Amino acid sequence: MNGFWHRVQRWTTNNLFSTPTSILSREACLPHIVSYCRYRRRLATLRVGCAPPGANPASARVPLSFPSLSSFRAQDSSRHLTVGLSSIYLPLSWLTKVPSPPIRKHLPVDALAHLILPLQERLTYFPLVLHAPPPPGRNIPPPDLMRKTYHALWTHARNMLIQEWVTDDPAPPYYIYPPSLSPHPFMGLGKFMAGRIH
């Protein structure tokens, strides 16, 4: 997959094969594939964690200890299957980091929930992104505040991607330009002209 991703970066920038991949990723505005996949999974989990169960049934599957403003959880039969098992075979809590080597692992939903744990630094609960006004008598924050909090979490996830990009795939010391996720303006030109500008 990395080889394919590097070819996409070379095709995007129309650069020679001698260009280092760390520079190529910054020129193409395409981060390292591992960091980018983690970022997309984190955004998907953020959508699930901030959606009411009536709008997204997957949000009713998050663990009971997940800090959601919605208290509704669907019955999870896979957790009942672990009753009576030894602690070696029990799945990890979503709050626990996977050990190395991974003797025990998370359930799939818990693995997703664990991805957005770094976003919960100063939050008591994740916001609920409502598409309709809440029913009267519900003690939840105003929809505008929750929408702004959701966008702030999305921005924080984007900043984490850039930080992981710089850490996982550092550029040579002589390359001074910071990474960006927005394509350069001249990339909208024809491939030949964009390649000449590169």
Helices and strands as residue ranges (DSSP letters): H 2-13, H 21-28, H 33-49, G 57-61, H 77-80, H 108-115, G 117-120, H 143-168, G 185-188, H 191-197
